[in-house]
């Protein structure tokens, strides 16, 4: 099995929103803002093939589905579908993808499922041969969003996924499509039922897989958010998220599971470490993955 980091459309969002109650004097050292106080964000996907005999894409980024006015509002930098171009550069077309794993259905993680915006055309799904995996609790949230996060969802997307006949709702540590090769856990601090996928590592110790890769989604958007107190203004429950993040990082450290970041513009993969004071950090940072073996 090989791994690729797949670049999608990039964004610029308000730095204060992305770093919650952290003071600007702190976060601007990690992510220098522009004149509008916006910071650079990636929307990076993870491609694994063959994984359980399938070609699997973890998330799809924000894509190019927004009309021009909304594209500007949400800071999307390109008007073309960068994810599709990046897949092609790696040797794959979107029709080649067998499984798309969606941590959640916020538009910056699931918008890439849709074809680019065109005048007079409604939303259309890409990946015509893929099974779409969504966590059960989050599926209900997407179908019945709260007023606080309604704007984060694409209203037409649940109906399109259901109509495809290729939607699998995941309600446990494993899915039908991927079997034991991917283990799922769930988090509620960012959004109800955020689904965290871990590609099982090549070693087993005391019945637990070691050496895998975890897709951190919005539990840990990038290296800066590895620090426990750092959360986003978009998180629904910051205190719960911090507790979930601590347990997540302790587990990944104990089992030598690497972290894959979707929003960090400069780092795709890193190993979690902990210093003498108990503070988490990262090392062995990798900017991009190009057909990288899992055990590399």
N, C-alpha and C positions, 0 to 999 in steps of 0.2 A: 504494500500500500504506500502511496505517495500523497503528500499534502501540498496544497498551493494556497497562498493568500491571494484573494481575488478582490481587487480594488473596485469599488462602486463609485457612484457620484459623491462628491465631497460637499461639506456644509461649512458655513460659518454661523455660529450661534452665540448668544450673549454669554460672556464668561461668568457673570454673576449667577445666572440661571444654572449653568453647568457645574458650579462649585458650591451651590447652596449657601450656607452661612459662613463659609471660609472667607476671610478678608482678602480683598484684591491684592494687597501687598504680598500676600502669600502666593495666591494662584497665578499671578502674572509672571512669576518666576518660572513656572512650569509651562504655561501656555500664554505667550505674549499676545495681548489683544490688539486689534486694529483701531482705527480712529472712531469706530462705532461701538467699541467695547466687545467686539465679537472675536471668538477664537476659532482656529482651524480644527475641523473634525473630519476624520475619515468615516466611511461607511464600508467596512471591510468584511468580506465573506470568507469562509473556509471551505475549500474543496478537498474531498478525500476520495481516492479511487485506486484500486477497488476496495470498498469497505463492505463486508458481508456480501461480496459479489456485485456490489452496486457502485454507481457514481453518485456521490452524495454532496449536496451543497448546503452548508449551514448558513442560513439567512441569505438575504438578497439586497440589503442596503435600501437606500431611499429611492433609487431609480430615477426615472424622468417622466413620471405620470402627471406631475403638477402642471397646471396651466401657467403661462408666464407670470401672471400677477402673484400667484401663490409660490411659485418657484423663487421669486425675489423675496417674498415675505419670510420664507423659511431658510433663506441663505443657501439654496442649492446652486452650486457654482457652474454646472454644465447643463446644457439642454439636450444632450444625447444620452443614450443609455450606456454609461461607462461599464457597468457590470458585464453586459453582454460582450462588449469589446474585450474586456479583460479575460473572460472565459475563452474567447476565440484565440487570444494571444497565448493562452495556456494549452491550446489544442482541442478545445471543447466548444460545442454549440449549446444553446440552451435546450435544444431538443435531446441532447445526450444525457441530461440529468435525470436520474432514476428516482431520487428522493430529495426533497427540500425540507430541511428541519428549521422550524420557525420558533425562536425563543418566545416571541410575542408578536402581536400584530400592529404595533405602533408603526406609523408610516415610514419612519426612517430605518426600519428593519424589514418591512414587508412590502414597501412600495415597489421594489425591484421585481416583484412578481408580475407587474403590469407592463404592458407595452408602452412606449413613449406617448406623451400627449399629442393629439392631432386635432385640429379644429373640426368640430362636428362629429367626433367619434367618441363613444363611451369607453369605459375601462375594459380592457381585454387581458386575460391571463396569458402569460408566457409559460414555458416549461410544460409542454403538452403531454409529455410521457412520464411526468414525475408524480409520485405520491407526496402529498403535503402533510407534514406532521405538525400538529398544534396541541398544546397541553389542554386538558379538559377544563380546568378552572379558568384559564385565560380565555378559552373559547367562549365561555359564558360571559366574561367581561366584555369581550369584543362585540358580542351580539347585543349586550345591554350595558353600554358604557355609562359611567358616572358623569355628571356634568363637569367635574374637575378635569377629566381626561378625554372627554368626547372628541375634542378636536385632534387628538393624537391618532384616531382611527380613520380608516378609509371606509366610508359607509357601505359601499358596494362590495367590498372584498369578501365578507363572510358568505354572501349569497353566491358569488362566483366560485368560491372554494367548494361549497356544497354541491353546486350544479356540475362541477367537474367530475364527480363520482370517484375522485381520487384523494379524498380527505380522510386522514386517519387521526382520530382523537386519542391522545396518549394520556393514560391515567395510572401511571406506575413507572417503575424504573426501566422498563424495556418496551419496545414497540414491535408490532408484527413485522414491519418493513425491515428493521435493522437487527432484530434479535439481540443476542448478548454482546454484540460488537460495540454498541453505544448504550451508556447508562445515563438515565435522566434523573435529575433532582429538581426541586421546585422552590421558588422564592416568592414572597409576597411584598417585600419592602418597596420595590420599584412599581410594580403593578401586580395585581392578583394573578397567581399561577405562572409567573415567569418560568420558562422551562430551560434548565441549564443542561447542556449535552456534554458528555465526556466520552471521547473515543477511548475505548479500553486499551490499556497499555499491554506490552508484550510479555510482562512478567506477572506472576501471581504469588503473593505472599500472604499466608494465613487466609486464603480464600478471597483476597482482595486484589484487584488489578493495580499494577504499579507502572509508571512511566508513560502514561497516556497524555492526552491533550484535552483541556476543558475550554469550551466556548463560553466566555464570561458574560457576554451580552451586556445588559445594563446594570447587572449587579456590580460589575467592575468595568466601566467603559474603557479605561486605559491605565497606564502606570500610575498616574497621579492619584487615582481613586483606590489604589491598593492600600493607601493609608486609611486606617479604620475610621477616623472621624470625618473623612471627606465624602460627602454625599451631594446629590444634585437637587436643585429646586424642583425638579420634575418628579422626584421620588414621592410616593404617597405616604410613606411612613419611614422617616429617616432613622429613628431609633431601632426599629425592627430590622431595617436593612443592615445597619451596623452589626447587629447580633448575627444575622445570617451570613454576612461577609466574613466575620471572624471564624465561624464554624467552617465555612467553605475554604478559607485559606489554610486553616489548621489541617484540614483533611488533605488538601492538595499538597501541602508541604510534607506531610507524613508519608504520602504515597508517591512522591516525586512526579506529580502531574503538572505539566506545563500549562501556562495560561495563554489563551488566545484572545487578543483585544480587537474589538470591532471599531471603536471610535478614536483610538490613539493614532495620530497621523504619522508618527515616527517609529512605531513598534507593533509588530504583529504577534510575536511570540516571546515569552520570557519565563524564567524559572522563579518561583516565589522563594524568598528567604526571610529569616527573622533574626533581628540583632539581639544583643545581650539584654536590652531593655524591653524586649518583646514586641518591637515595632516591625511590621511587615514591610518588605521592599521587593525589588526584582533584580535579577542578574541574568547573564547570558541572553541579553536582549537581541532579537533578530528582527530586522526591518521588514523583510519579505520572505515568503516561502516559495520556492520554485522546485516542484517535484521532490520535496524533502522526505526522506524515509521517516516513519514515525519514531523510530529509535535513534535518530541522528542526534 
